[in-house]
Amino acid sequence: NAGVTQTPKFRVLKTGQSMTLLCAQDMNHEYMYWYRQDPGMGLRLIHYSVGEGTTAKGEVPDGYNVSRLKKQNFLLGLESAAPSQTSVYFCASSSPGTGPEAFFGQGTRLTVV
Amino acid sequence: AQKITQTQPGMFVQEKEAVTLDCTYDTSDQSYGLFWYKQPSSGEMIFLIYQGSYDEQNATEGRYSLNFQKARKSANLVISASQLGDSAMYFCAMREGVGNYGQNFVFGPGTRLSVLP
């Protein structure tokens, strides 16, 4: 069972570069989330989606964009990376039909130099 | 305002003893869900236990139980008979918005538990 898969797992970017993180889930979940994890701050919600074609801002959306063109995929984009975006990024998915908990990907460690 | 508070950055417990990890939350919703996740050093997020705001009984899952005190807005995790493999970061989380399946899914800062042999 693949569950939630994040690509890539590691990445180093130079300041100002752009990149896209891909999250794919094979559980037919309605909701998908992007979080960032920083030491001492837990997981903070960046953006989320409640269905194909819909997205919404979370707690820390600035500097990020998202798209959900297909139900199974949720993309997180950084248009112009900054050192403050160095973090571990987690994608998660959930659906009312499968219970209240969210299922997480393995995380992407991003370093912006 | 911080919705989830975990006041213990780090905790130590002796192997085979019980330990309580504290969590308090803030919400004006009547219907919400509370969760605990474990993050070992390998980094993955592992779901442990869930409590719905209308559940009258405290949730239990094996060695994990959730001490839910609604009036005090606390949802402490109790781990009985600690094992070395329990050493990890533990996150308390809350889901609000539309009952237990709301879109707003927020996490606390976490507590690092170390189990001593």
Interface residues (C-beta under 8 A of the other chain):
Chain A: Y31 Y33 Y35 G40 M41 G42 L43 R44 L45 Y48 V50 A56 E59 V88 F90 A92 S94 S95 P96 G99 P100 E101 A102 F103 F104 Q106 G107
Chain B: I4 Q6 P9 G33 F35 Y37 G43 E44 M45 F47 Y50 G52 F91 A93 R95 N100 Y101 Q103 N104 F105 V106 F107 G108 P109 G110
